[in-house]
Amino acid sequence: MDDDVVTEALARRDRLVAEGKLLTFRPEGPVPGLDEIEELSRGWGTAVSEALDWTRGEW
């Protein structure tokens, strides 16, 4: 990605936060890595995907 595009995106995000139009938060603890997430979600099957599909378009 072009550095100018990234710089503009970050500046836009900062403006939206400053204007109160975008909320941000800091995680309360360490953020899990992809390997840990895969391990945690093992066995969930299709339940999460089906739930997400079911709610799409209702926002």
N, C-alpha and C positions, 0 to 999 in steps of 0.2 A: 504494500500500500504506500502511496506517496506520502512523504513526511508532511507536506502542506495540508493534505486532507486530514491526517491525524491531528495535526495542530489545530485546525479549524474545528474539528469535532470536539476536541477537548475544551476549546475556548467556548464553544456553544453550550456544552454541558455546564461549564462553570457559570456562564451567564444565567442559564435557566435555574440553577441552584440558588444563585444570588437573588433572583427575582421571585423565588418561592414557587416556581412552576415545576420544579423537579425535586423529588425527595431522595435523599441518599441515606444510607445507614452503614455503620461499621459492624462487622460480625462480633458477637460476644466472645467468641473463642476461636481456636484455630480452624481454618477452613479445610475440609477434607479434600484430598487429591482424587483424581479419577479412579485410581486403583481401589481406594477405600470406598468410594461411592459404588463402584461395581460390586464390591464384596457385600456392602450393606444392602444393595438392591437385589442381590441374587435370590431367586425364588419368588419374586413378585409377579412373575409371569406378565401377562398383558393387561393386568388390572389398571395400572397407571395410564398406559396408552389409551385404553378404552375410556377411562374417566376423562382424560383430556379431550378425546374425540367427541365425547358426549356434550361437553360444555363449550366447544368451539362455536363461535358465532353468537353466543348469548351475552356478550359483554355489552 
